[in-house]
Amino acid sequence: MFDTFGKIFVVVAVLALILVGIMVYLYLMDRKLSKLEREVEDKFSTEKE
């Protein structure tokens, strides 16, 4: 009984770790893209003036 519970716990823990990793990756990518968007926007706004 405990052996099955242990295996399920390991599977859930691994899946949770993968999901957290994906969320952190997406968050960091969003920050980088936002920074690039601001830089591009600033560059084009200064060129038009």
PDB file of N, CA, C, O and CB in Angstrom:
ATOM      1  N   MET A   1       0.828  -1.206   0.000  1.00  0.00           N
ATOM      2  CA  MET A   1       0.000   0.000   0.000  1.00  0.00           C
ATOM      3  C   MET A   1       0.866   1.260   0.000  1.00  0.00           C
ATOM      4  O   MET A   1       0.658   2.160  -0.814  1.00  0.00           O
ATOM      5  CB  MET A   1      -0.939   0.003   1.217  1.00  0.00           C
ATOM      6  N   PHE A   2       1.831   1.322   0.909  1.00  0.00           N
ATOM      7  CA  PHE A   2       2.691   2.511   0.994  1.00  0.00           C
ATOM      8  C   PHE A   2       3.534   2.676  -0.262  1.00  0.00           C
ATOM      9  O   PHE A   2       3.827   3.795  -0.680  1.00  0.00           O
ATOM     10  CB  PHE A   2       3.602   2.426   2.222  1.00  0.00           C
ATOM     11  N   ASP A   3       3.921   1.554  -0.859  1.00  0.00           N
ATOM     12  CA  ASP A   3       4.744   1.611  -2.069  1.00  0.00           C
ATOM     13  C   ASP A   3       3.996   2.325  -3.190  1.00  0.00           C
ATOM     14  O   ASP A   3       4.580   3.145  -3.899  1.00  0.00           O
ATOM     15  CB  ASP A   3       5.149   0.193  -2.518  1.00  0.00           C
ATOM     16  N   THR A   4       2.712   2.022  -3.355  1.00  0.00           N
ATOM     17  CA  THR A   4       1.902   2.676  -4.386  1.00  0.00           C
ATOM     18  C   THR A   4       1.742   4.148  -4.064  1.00  0.00           C
ATOM     19  O   THR A   4       1.851   4.990  -4.955  1.00  0.00           O
ATOM     20  CB  THR A   4       0.522   2.003  -4.512  1.00  0.00           C
ATOM     21  N   PHE A   5       1.485   4.470  -2.815  1.00  0.00           N
ATOM     22  CA  PHE A   5       1.336   5.866  -2.404  1.00  0.00           C
ATOM     23  C   PHE A   5       2.628   6.633  -2.649  1.00  0.00           C
ATOM     24  O   PHE A   5       2.593   7.788  -3.074  1.00  0.00           O
ATOM     25  CB  PHE A   5       0.936   5.957  -0.921  1.00  0.00           C
ATOM     26  N   GLY A   6       3.743   6.012  -2.389  1.00  0.00           N
ATOM     27  CA  GLY A   6       5.036   6.653  -2.608  1.00  0.00           C
ATOM     28  C   GLY A   6       5.275   6.952  -4.078  1.00  0.00           C
ATOM     29  O   GLY A   6       5.802   8.007  -4.430  1.00  0.00           O
ATOM     30  N   LYS A   7       4.886   6.023  -4.927  1.00  0.00           N
ATOM     31  CA  LYS A   7       5.060   6.235  -6.367  1.00  0.00           C
ATOM     32  C   LYS A   7       4.177   7.371  -6.859  1.00  0.00           C
ATOM     33  O   LYS A   7       4.611   8.200  -7.658  1.00  0.00           O
ATOM     34  CB  LYS A   7       4.744   4.950  -7.143  1.00  0.00           C
ATOM     35  N   ILE A   8       2.937   7.408  -6.380  1.00  0.00           N
ATOM     36  CA  ILE A   8       2.028   8.484  -6.780  1.00  0.00           C
ATOM     37  C   ILE A   8       2.574   9.830  -6.305  1.00  0.00           C
ATOM     38  O   ILE A   8       2.531  10.818  -7.038  1.00  0.00           O
ATOM     39  CB  ILE A   8       0.606   8.244  -6.208  1.00  0.00           C
ATOM     40  N   PHE A   9       3.083   9.858  -5.086  1.00  0.00           N
ATOM     41  CA  PHE A   9       3.648  11.088  -4.542  1.00  0.00           C
ATOM     42  C   PHE A   9       4.814  11.577  -5.391  1.00  0.00           C
ATOM     43  O   PHE A   9       4.940  12.775  -5.643  1.00  0.00           O
ATOM     44  CB  PHE A   9       4.102  10.874  -3.099  1.00  0.00           C
ATOM     45  N   VAL A  10       5.660  10.664  -5.830  1.00  0.00           N
ATOM     46  CA  VAL A  10       6.809  11.034  -6.664  1.00  0.00           C
ATOM     47  C   VAL A  10       6.331  11.592  -8.001  1.00  0.00           C
ATOM     48  O   VAL A  10       6.868  12.590  -8.481  1.00  0.00           O
ATOM     49  CB  VAL A  10       7.736   9.816  -6.890  1.00  0.00           C
ATOM     50  N   VAL A  11       5.336  10.962  -8.603  1.00  0.00           N
ATOM     51  CA  VAL A  11       4.811  11.428  -9.887  1.00  0.00           C
ATOM     52  C   VAL A  11       4.214  12.829  -9.732  1.00  0.00           C
ATOM     53  O   VAL A  11       4.473  13.709 -10.553  1.00  0.00           O
ATOM     54  CB  VAL A  11       3.746  10.442 -10.434  1.00  0.00           C
ATOM     55  N   VAL A  12       3.414  13.035  -8.678  1.00  0.00           N
ATOM     56  CA  VAL A  12       2.810  14.350  -8.444  1.00  0.00           C
ATOM     57  C   VAL A  12       3.889  15.392  -8.191  1.00  0.00           C
ATOM     58  O   VAL A  12       3.795  16.509  -8.699  1.00  0.00           O
ATOM     59  CB  VAL A  12       1.831  14.297  -7.255  1.00  0.00           C
ATOM     60  N   ALA A  13       4.900  15.052  -7.422  1.00  0.00           N
ATOM     61  CA  ALA A  13       5.976  15.996  -7.117  1.00  0.00           C
ATOM     62  C   ALA A  13       6.746  16.374  -8.383  1.00  0.00           C
ATOM     63  O   ALA A  13       7.083  17.542  -8.577  1.00  0.00           O
ATOM     64  CB  ALA A  13       6.934  15.398  -6.073  1.00  0.00           C
ATOM     65  N   VAL A  14       7.023  15.406  -9.234  1.00  0.00           N
ATOM     66  CA  VAL A  14       7.754  15.683 -10.474  1.00  0.00           C
ATOM     67  C   VAL A  14       6.914  16.567 -11.396  1.00  0.00           C
ATOM     68  O   VAL A  14       7.432  17.519 -11.981  1.00  0.00           O
ATOM     69  CB  VAL A  14       8.132  14.363 -11.192  1.00  0.00           C
ATOM     70  N   LEU A  15       5.626  16.260 -11.527  1.00  0.00           N
ATOM     71  CA  LEU A  15       4.751  17.081 -12.372  1.00  0.00           C
ATOM     72  C   LEU A  15       4.644  18.509 -11.832  1.00  0.00           C
ATOM     73  O   LEU A  15       4.658  19.469 -12.602  1.00  0.00           O
ATOM     74  CB  LEU A  15       3.351  16.447 -12.467  1.00  0.00           C
ATOM     75  N   ALA A  16       4.539  18.643 -10.516  1.00  0.00           N
ATOM     76  CA  ALA A  16       4.468  19.971  -9.914  1.00  0.00           C
ATOM     77  C   ALA A  16       5.755  20.743 -10.175  1.00  0.00           C
ATOM     78  O   ALA A  16       5.718  21.938 -10.469  1.00  0.00           O
ATOM     79  CB  ALA A  16       4.205  19.868  -8.403  1.00  0.00           C
ATOM     80  N   LEU A  17       6.879  20.070 -10.070  1.00  0.00           N
ATOM     81  CA  LEU A  17       8.165  20.718 -10.318  1.00  0.00           C
ATOM     82  C   LEU A  17       8.273  21.166 -11.771  1.00  0.00           C
ATOM     83  O   LEU A  17       8.768  22.259 -12.046  1.00  0.00           O
ATOM     84  CB  LEU A  17       9.319  19.770  -9.969  1.00  0.00           C
ATOM     85  N   ILE A  18       7.818  20.336 -12.696  1.00  0.00           N
ATOM     86  CA  ILE A  18       7.851  20.704 -14.116  1.00  0.00           C
ATOM     87  C   ILE A  18       6.958  21.912 -14.369  1.00  0.00           C
ATOM     88  O   ILE A  18       7.352  22.836 -15.082  1.00  0.00           O
ATOM     89  CB  ILE A  18       7.407  19.516 -15.001  1.00  0.00           C
ATOM     90  N   LEU A  19       5.754  21.914 -13.791  1.00  0.00           N
ATOM     91  CA  LEU A  19       4.835  23.036 -13.984  1.00  0.00           C
ATOM     92  C   LEU A  19       5.396  24.334 -13.399  1.00  0.00           C
ATOM     93  O   LEU A  19       5.268  25.398 -14.005  1.00  0.00           O
ATOM     94  CB  LEU A  19       3.481  22.721 -13.348  1.00  0.00           C
ATOM     95  N   VAL A  20       6.009  24.243 -12.232  1.00  0.00           N
ATOM     96  CA  VAL A  20       6.621  25.433 -11.635  1.00  0.00           C
ATOM     97  C   VAL A  20       7.747  25.935 -12.525  1.00  0.00           C
ATOM     98  O   VAL A  20       7.888  27.143 -12.716  1.00  0.00           O
ATOM     99  CB  VAL A  20       7.151  25.130 -10.214  1.00  0.00           C
ATOM    100  N   GLY A  21       8.545  25.037 -13.068  1.00  0.00           N
ATOM    101  CA  GLY A  21       9.628  25.434 -13.966  1.00  0.00           C
ATOM    102  C   GLY A  21       9.102  26.137 -15.205  1.00  0.00           C
ATOM    103  O   GLY A  21       9.669  27.139 -15.641  1.00  0.00           O
ATOM    104  N   ILE A  22       8.018  25.616 -15.775  1.00  0.00           N
ATOM    105  CA  ILE A  22       7.424  26.246 -16.955  1.00  0.00           C
ATOM    106  C   ILE A  22       6.899  27.634 -16.607  1.00  0.00           C
ATOM    107  O   ILE A  22       7.085  28.579 -17.373  1.00  0.00           O
ATOM    108  CB  ILE A  22       6.290  25.373 -17.526  1.00  0.00           C
ATOM    109  N   MET A  23       6.244  27.760 -15.454  1.00  0.00           N
ATOM    110  CA  MET A  23       5.699  29.066 -15.043  1.00  0.00           C
ATOM    111  C   MET A  23       6.821  30.091 -14.844  1.00  0.00           C
ATOM    112  O   MET A  23       6.694  31.239 -15.270  1.00  0.00           O
ATOM    113  CB  MET A  23       4.878  28.921 -13.737  1.00  0.00           C
ATOM    114  N   VAL A  24       7.895  29.689 -14.211  1.00  0.00           N
ATOM    115  CA  VAL A  24       9.028  30.602 -14.000  1.00  0.00           C
ATOM    116  C   VAL A  24       9.625  31.007 -15.342  1.00  0.00           C
ATOM    117  O   VAL A  24       9.946  32.178 -15.546  1.00  0.00           O
ATOM    118  CB  VAL A  24      10.113  29.941 -13.104  1.00  0.00           C
ATOM    119  N   TYR A  25       9.776  30.056 -16.256  1.00  0.00           N
ATOM    120  CA  TYR A  25      10.318  30.341 -17.587  1.00  0.00           C
ATOM    121  C   TYR A  25       9.432  31.347 -18.321  1.00  0.00           C
ATOM    122  O   TYR A  25       9.932  32.306 -18.910  1.00  0.00           O
ATOM    123  CB  TYR A  25      10.446  29.041 -18.411  1.00  0.00           C
ATOM    124  N   LEU A  26       8.114  31.126 -18.283  1.00  0.00           N
ATOM    125  CA  LEU A  26       7.196  32.042 -18.957  1.00  0.00           C
ATOM    126  C   LEU A  26       7.224  33.434 -18.331  1.00  0.00           C
ATOM    127  O   LEU A  26       7.154  34.437 -19.041  1.00  0.00           O
ATOM    128  CB  LEU A  26       5.779  31.486 -18.919  1.00  0.00           C
ATOM    129  N   TYR A  27       7.326  33.497 -17.008  1.00  0.00           N
ATOM    130  CA  TYR A  27       7.394  34.787 -16.328  1.00  0.00           C
ATOM    131  C   TYR A  27       8.647  35.551 -16.749  1.00  0.00           C
ATOM    132  O   TYR A  27       8.577  36.739 -17.066  1.00  0.00           O
ATOM    133  CB  TYR A  27       7.374  34.595 -14.802  1.00  0.00           C
ATOM    134  N   LEU A  28       9.780  34.875 -16.751  1.00  0.00           N
ATOM    135  CA  LEU A  28      11.032  35.535 -17.131  1.00  0.00           C
ATOM    136  C   LEU A  28      11.004  35.954 -18.600  1.00  0.00           C
ATOM    137  O   LEU A  28      11.496  37.029 -18.946  1.00  0.00           O
ATOM    138  CB  LEU A  28      12.230  34.605 -16.869  1.00  0.00           C
ATOM    139  N   MET A  29      10.436  35.120 -19.460  1.00  0.00           N
ATOM    140  CA  MET A  29      10.333  35.449 -20.887  1.00  0.00           C
ATOM    141  C   MET A  29       9.424  36.665 -21.079  1.00  0.00           C
ATOM    142  O   MET A  29       9.706  37.526 -21.912  1.00  0.00           O
ATOM    143  CB  MET A  29       9.793  34.235 -21.695  1.00  0.00           C
ATOM    144  N   ASP A  30       8.343  36.733 -20.314  1.00  0.00           N
ATOM    145  CA  ASP A  30       7.434  37.877 -20.406  1.00  0.00           C
ATOM    146  C   ASP A  30       8.148  39.165 -20.006  1.00  0.00           C
ATOM    147  O   ASP A  30       7.963  40.200 -20.646  1.00  0.00           O
ATOM    148  CB  ASP A  30       6.195  37.657 -19.516  1.00  0.00           C
ATOM    149  N   ARG A  31       8.958  39.110 -18.959  1.00  0.00           N
ATOM    150  CA  ARG A  31       9.706  40.307 -18.541  1.00  0.00           C
ATOM    151  C   ARG A  31      10.680  40.752 -19.626  1.00  0.00           C
ATOM    152  O   ARG A  31      10.798  41.944 -19.908  1.00  0.00           O
ATOM    153  CB  ARG A  31      10.469  40.036 -17.233  1.00  0.00           C
ATOM    154  N   LYS A  32      11.378  39.795 -20.235  1.00  0.00           N
ATOM    155  CA  LYS A  32      12.334  40.140 -21.294  1.00  0.00           C
ATOM    156  C   LYS A  32      11.619  40.748 -22.496  1.00  0.00           C
ATOM    157  O   LYS A  32      12.081  41.734 -23.070  1.00  0.00           O
ATOM    158  CB  LYS A  32      13.130  38.896 -21.729  1.00  0.00           C
ATOM    159  N   LEU A  33      10.484  40.151 -22.873  1.00  0.00           N
ATOM    160  CA  LEU A  33       9.738  40.672 -24.018  1.00  0.00           C
ATOM    161  C   LEU A  33       9.182  42.055 -23.728  1.00  0.00           C
ATOM    162  O   LEU A  33       9.187  42.917 -24.606  1.00  0.00           O
ATOM    163  CB  LEU A  33       8.604  39.723 -24.393  1.00  0.00           C
ATOM    164  N   SER A  34       8.707  42.280 -22.522  1.00  0.00           N
ATOM    165  CA  SER A  34       8.196  43.604 -22.162  1.00  0.00           C
ATOM    166  C   SER A  34       9.301  44.646 -22.249  1.00  0.00           C
ATOM    167  O   SER A  34       9.077  45.758 -22.727  1.00  0.00           O
ATOM    168  CB  SER A  34       7.594  43.587 -20.747  1.00  0.00           C
ATOM    169  N   LYS A  35      10.485  44.286 -21.791  1.00  0.00           N
ATOM    170  CA  LYS A  35      11.617  45.211 -21.861  1.00  0.00           C
ATOM    171  C   LYS A  35      11.964  45.533 -23.311  1.00  0.00           C
ATOM    172  O   LYS A  35      12.201  46.691 -23.656  1.00  0.00           O
ATOM    173  CB  LYS A  35      12.840  44.619 -21.141  1.00  0.00           C
ATOM    174  N   LEU A  36      11.994  44.503 -24.160  1.00  0.00           N
ATOM    175  CA  LEU A  36      12.297  44.728 -25.570  1.00  0.00           C
ATOM    176  C   LEU A  36      11.222  45.582 -26.238  1.00  0.00           C
ATOM    177  O   LEU A  36      11.534  46.459 -27.043  1.00  0.00           O
ATOM    178  CB  LEU A  36      12.435  43.392 -26.302  1.00  0.00           C
ATOM    179  N   GLU A  37       9.962  45.328 -25.904  1.00  0.00           N
ATOM    180  CA  GLU A  37       8.877  46.123 -26.482  1.00  0.00           C
ATOM    181  C   GLU A  37       9.021  47.597 -26.105  1.00  0.00           C
ATOM    182  O   GLU A  37       8.822  48.482 -26.937  1.00  0.00           O
ATOM    183  CB  GLU A  37       7.512  45.587 -26.015  1.00  0.00           C
ATOM    184  N   ARG A  38       9.368  47.849 -24.846  1.00  0.00           N
ATOM    185  CA  ARG A  38       9.565  49.245 -24.414  1.00  0.00           C
ATOM    186  C   ARG A  38      10.725  49.884 -25.169  1.00  0.00           C
ATOM    187  O   ARG A  38      10.634  51.037 -25.591  1.00  0.00           O
ATOM    188  CB  ARG A  38       9.827  49.314 -22.890  1.00  0.00           C
ATOM    189  N   GLU A  39      11.821  49.132 -25.341  1.00  0.00           N
ATOM    190  CA  GLU A  39      12.972  49.685 -26.053  1.00  0.00           C
ATOM    191  C   GLU A  39      12.623  50.008 -27.501  1.00  0.00           C
ATOM    192  O   GLU A  39      13.000  51.062 -28.014  1.00  0.00           O
ATOM    193  CB  GLU A  39      14.146  48.707 -26.002  1.00  0.00           C
ATOM    194  N   VAL A  40      11.909  49.109 -28.156  1.00  0.00           N
ATOM    195  CA  VAL A  40      11.514  49.343 -29.552  1.00  0.00           C
ATOM    196  C   VAL A  40      10.564  50.531 -29.629  1.00  0.00           C
ATOM    197  O   VAL A  40      10.692  51.380 -30.511  1.00  0.00           O
ATOM    198  CB  VAL A  40      10.848  48.077 -30.158  1.00  0.00           C
ATOM    199  N   GLU A  41       9.613  50.588 -28.705  1.00  0.00           N
ATOM    200  CA  GLU A  41       8.663  51.698 -28.693  1.00  0.00           C
ATOM    201  C   GLU A  41       9.373  53.032 -28.470  1.00  0.00           C
ATOM    202  O   GLU A  41       9.065  54.024 -29.131  1.00  0.00           O
ATOM    203  CB  GLU A  41       7.604  51.480 -27.610  1.00  0.00           C
ATOM    204  N   ASP A  42      10.312  53.052 -27.548  1.00  0.00           N
ATOM    205  CA  ASP A  42      11.070  54.279 -27.294  1.00  0.00           C
ATOM    206  C   ASP A  42      11.899  54.672 -28.516  1.00  0.00           C
ATOM    207  O   ASP A  42      11.994  55.853 -28.852  1.00  0.00           O
ATOM    208  CB  ASP A  42      11.983  54.101 -26.070  1.00  0.00           C
ATOM    209  N   LYS A  43      12.493  53.693 -29.173  1.00  0.00           N
ATOM    210  CA  LYS A  43      13.325  53.976 -30.336  1.00  0.00           C
ATOM    211  C   LYS A  43      12.497  54.583 -31.464  1.00  0.00           C
ATOM    212  O   LYS A  43      12.907  55.573 -32.069  1.00  0.00           O
ATOM    213  CB  LYS A  43      14.019  52.700 -30.819  1.00  0.00           C
ATOM    214  N   PHE A  44      11.336  53.999 -31.749  1.00  0.00           N
ATOM    215  CA  PHE A  44      10.500  54.517 -32.827  1.00  0.00           C
ATOM    216  C   PHE A  44       9.875  55.859 -32.472  1.00  0.00           C
ATOM    217  O   PHE A  44       9.683  56.704 -33.346  1.00  0.00           O
ATOM    218  CB  PHE A  44       9.413  53.521 -33.165  1.00  0.00           C
ATOM    219  N   SER A  45       9.556  56.060 -31.202  1.00  0.00           N
ATOM    220  CA  SER A  45       8.943  57.335 -30.817  1.00  0.00           C
ATOM    221  C   SER A  45       9.970  58.469 -30.896  1.00  0.00           C
ATOM    222  O   SER A  45       9.603  59.605 -31.196  1.00  0.00           O
ATOM    223  CB  SER A  45       8.352  57.244 -29.387  1.00  0.00           C
ATOM    224  N   THR A  46      11.238  58.183 -30.635  1.00  0.00           N
ATOM    225  CA  THR A  46      12.257  59.222 -30.718  1.00  0.00           C
ATOM    226  C   THR A  46      12.645  59.499 -32.180  1.00  0.00           C
ATOM    227  O   THR A  46      13.023  60.621 -32.518  1.00  0.00           O
ATOM    228  CB  THR A  46      13.497  58.813 -29.905  1.00  0.00           C
ATOM    229  N   GLU A  47      12.552  58.478 -33.046  1.00  0.00           N
ATOM    230  CA  GLU A  47      12.868  58.681 -34.459  1.00  0.00           C
ATOM    231  C   GLU A  47      11.805  59.505 -35.172  1.00  0.00           C
ATOM    232  O   GLU A  47      12.115  60.260 -36.094  1.00  0.00           O
ATOM    233  CB  GLU A  47      13.029  57.345 -35.152  1.00  0.00           C
ATOM    234  N   LYS A  48      10.557  59.361 -34.749  1.00  0.00           N
ATOM    235  CA  LYS A  48       9.457  60.096 -35.425  1.00  0.00           C
ATOM    236  C   LYS A  48       9.473  61.566 -35.074  1.00  0.00           C
ATOM    237  O   LYS A  48       8.998  62.391 -35.855  1.00  0.00           O
ATOM    238  CB  LYS A  48       8.096  59.500 -35.050  1.00  0.00           C
ATOM    239  N   GLU A  49      10.006  61.909 -33.922  1.00  0.00           N
ATOM    240  CA  GLU A  49       9.987  63.313 -33.483  1.00  0.00           C
ATOM    241  C   GLU A  49      11.016  64.160 -34.194  1.00  0.00           C
ATOM    242  O   GLU A  49      11.118  65.358 -33.931  1.00  0.00           O
ATOM    243  CB  GLU A  49      10.219  63.398 -31.999  1.00  0.00           C
TER     244      GLU A  49
END
